[in-house]
Amino acid sequence: MILAHKIALDPNNVQETYFRKAAGTARFAYNGALDQWQQQFDAWKADPTLPKPTEAALRRQLNALKRDAFPWMLEVTKNAPQMAIMHLGQAFKNFFAGIAEYPTFKKKGRHDSFTLTNDPFTVKGQKVHMPKLGWVRMHEPLRFIGTVVAGTVSRTADRWFLSVTVELPDPPSVRRESQAVVGVDLGVSALATLSTGEKIVGPKAYADALAQLRRLSKQFSRQMEVAKVRAGLQPGQPTPKGMPMPLSQNMRKTQRRMARRHARIANIRADALHQLTTDLVQRFDVIAIEDLNVAGMLKNHPLARAIADMSFGEFRRQLAYKAAQCGKTVVIVSRWYPSSKTCSACGYKMPKMPLAMREWTCPECHTHHDRDINAAINLRNVAESSVRSSSPVSA
């Protein structure tokens, strides 16, 4: 099993400068390799006798010329450019497999990061030793005990983090005679409704911070208009393509404030999801959730913001790896299963049920249902049937 622990770093000014240089080197190598990949692929299509581009060939090409053409690359670890090209190769594999979009060029200041393999860096207590840099303080020790595979240093807002990837032995599967089974129905008004009747309300972090984000965005727009006028443009005139627009110190401060606000939103959301998924895995052996079509749900414009604020995809990701870590089972029920419209008491299926109908009474057995609790109970029933038959439910 492969797990990662993301830890906040506390670098000094010299170390932070090194991080920026390494991230810039990784970005330069990635973008250069992507440009070369496109050129070599076009040349191969025109002349099939030429070799196809590969990440291994691109890494060899960079090694052959970087000492003379890009000597500044030698100031940081060699892993930064090499791993960036390897990530590009994986991105193309995902693209050709149909599970990702075509790779795009990286921009400075967005997702700045670089990766280290397990050889040149060492984690010891609350510090990490990096090549050509030395020891860097961490805010907490590594949570997992296992074989360190790799580490990625990344920047979020104005803070730096280290994500340490650790290989752990696979846990034994839980096989008890009496297994605790629960159904979990995800929603907007309540993040999760359990078949036990519990309702967990999500934090709605983005909705709470929306007013502040709008104010900061308007402030940045006004500052940008002032910068355009100083550059000789008319008020309201769009910036010509390719024209550099230098940012003032106040504009950079506003950008950092917006970035910190977005980072806080992400942290609040992640904390709520971690607490919920950890609690579910600790209490139950079998957890049933619905295979939601999140991309399709986001096309519902009146609810898209609230749906995105709940982060259903992240909930499923966390639940899956935590269940695997503890030897628990997650049952994925088909999205076409009518969990909300089916009476959990007698099995009667309502012909129609609009989203606004939060409670209903079964015409057959006259049982009064809460829509979400009824759906969670139906999901639990499907999971129990799956456990008894020892066959997973197909998504």
Beta strands, then each sheet from edge to edge (+ up, - down):
strand 1: 2-10
strand 2: 113-117
strand 3: 122-124
strand 4: 127-130
strand 5: 134-138
strand 6: 147-156
strand 7: 159-167
strand 8: 181-186
strand 9: 192-194
strand 10: 199-200
strand 11: 286-290
strand 12: 329-333
strand 13: 359-361
strand 14: 368-370
sheet 1: 2+ 6- 7+ 1- 5+ 4- 3+
sheet 2: 10+ 9- 8+ 11+ 12+
sheet 3: 13+ 14-
end
